[in-house]
Amino acid sequence: MSLKEEIEVRILDIDPLEVSNNILEKGGQLVFSGIQERDIFEIPNAGSSKSWLRLRSAETGTTLAIKIDKGGVVEELEVEVSDHAAMLGIFRALGVAPRAHHQTHRSLYQLPGEIEVSIDTWPQLDPFLEIEGPSIEAVMTAVALLGLDTEQITPMNIVQIYEQEGIMDIVHTDLVFTPSELDRLNKQ
């Protein structure tokens, strides 16, 4: 198993229903829509590398991934894990506690050419679009297919989006939906 490069772009200020309909009209297939739980772990002795472990669960399964940020390109190695709680227990038994727990709502669509398109909602943020693929060319082809303006693309990652909104240090902060946010998501 080798590290794969993950090229992704984000577009903020979207209308989720309009974007969803557009993706389906362009041949996208809905893969999953629901809440995801993420536990984020520091990597001991990572040095200056911007890297972390992510344990993520949704109704489709649980994965453990190492993510290495190479300055705009994130390399990822991901494996399926059968039990989120057991994996957390293993980490804790090793003396490694999550630095943060995050909830998100994701509607994940698959487009041809290994392109994943997600409508993501994070606590305290408006929904945004994420387009991910194996190369910048593939991602930009998907942007064009969906009729999106390249001027709408933001280079910001999720930490920077929270900072822009005045919500600092999500790296070490738990982010969970409030009951009213969950109610709103359930009505979509």
N, C-alpha and C positions, 0 to 999 in steps of 0.2 A: 504494500500500500504506500502510495507516495502523496506528498503534499500537492494540493491543487490550488491554482491561483483562482481567486474569486474577484471578479471585476464587478463593481456595483455602482449605480448612480441612484440618487434620490431626487424626487420632485415633491416639493411642499405645496401646501394650499390646494389640495385636490377635492373634488366632489366624489366620494367613494362610489356612489351608485352609478354616476356617469362613467367613471373610469372602469368599473366592473363590467358594465354593459359594453363598453368599447372593446375591452379585452376579449370578451366572449364573441363579439361580432367579428373580430380579427382572427378567430380560430383558437383562442386560448381555452384551456380546459381547467375548471376549478378542481384543485387537488385537495384542499383543506381550508376550512374556515372555523376559527375558534381561538380559545385562549391558549397561550403558551406560557409555561413556567420556565424561568432560566435562573440557574445559580452560577455565579461567576467566581472564579478562583484565580488568585495570583499564582504565578509559576515561580517557585523558589529558585534562586540563583539564575534568574533570566538575564541578569546584567542590565544593559541599556536597551535590550530588546523590548518592543511594545508587544507583549504576548500575554495570552491568558487562556484559561480553560473555561469552556462553557458546557454545562450540563443542562440540556433543554428537553422538556417534555410537552407533548400535546396528545390528543386522542389518537394520532397516527403513530406514536411511539416515542422513544427516548433516545437521544444521541449525546455522546460526549465528543467534544471537538477541542483541538488546540488551534488557536488563531494567532497568526504572526503578522503584524502590520508592517509592511515594507514601504510605508509612505505612499498611500494611495492604492496599493495592491495588497490585499490580504490573502495570505496563504493559509489553507485550512486542511487539517487532517481530521476526519470524522468517522466515528464508529457507532454502531447501534449498541444500546445498552438495554437490557431487559427490564430493569427496575430502578427508577429514579431514587426512591428512598434507600434502597440497598447501596447504590453507588454513593449517595451522600454519607451513609454509614461507613463505607470504606474510607472515604476522604477523612471523615472525623476520627476514625480509628488511627489514621496516619498522622493526625494532628493538624490537618488542613481544613480550615473552616471557610465557607464561602465569604467573599468580601461583600457581596450584595446578592439580593434576590430580586428579579424583575419579572413582572407579568406584562404580556403584550397580547393584543388581539391581531391575528394575521389571517388574511384571505390570500391564499397562495394559488397562483395560476401557472400552468405550464404552456409555453409557446414552443413552436418548432425550433430546433437548433440549440437545445440545452439552455434555453432562456427561462428563468423563473421571474415572474412578476408578482409582487406582493403589495397588498394594501395593508399597511401597518398602522396600528393605533397603540400608542404608549400612554401610560397614565399622565394626565395633565397636558397632553399634546393633541393637536388636531391630526387627523389621519394624513399619511403621506404615502407616496408610491416609491417602491424600490424595485429596480430592474437589475438582475444579476445574470451574468453569463461567463463563458470561458475566455472571452477577449473583449477589448473595447469595441472592436468592429461589430461583433455580434450584439453587444448591448446597444450600440448606436443604431443598428439595423432595427432592433426592436422599438427603440424610441421613434424612429421614422414610421414603422409599421403602425404604431399606435397613434400617429399623427400628433405627437407631442413636440413642442418647441424646445430646441436644445438650450435656449436661453433660460428655460425653467429649471434646468438641472442645477443642483447644488452640490458642491464638493464636500459639504459638511457630513461628518459621521454623527451618530446618535448623541454622543457626548457633547459635540459642538452645537447640535440643535437645542439640547436642553440649556446649554450655556447662553445661547442666543435668547432663549425665553426667560432668562434670569433664574434658572433652577440649576444651582451649581452642584458639583461633585456627585454625579450619579454613579461614578465608579465605585464609591463606597457607601451608597445609599440604597436602601430597599425601595423599589417602586412597585406599588400594587394599586390596582384600580379601587376607587371609592365605590360604595354601593350605587351612587347615582351614575357614575361612569359605566358600571356593569349593566345597569338598567338601560341606559342609552344604547350600549352595544347590542344588548339582546333585542332591541326594537329595530335594529338595522336589517 
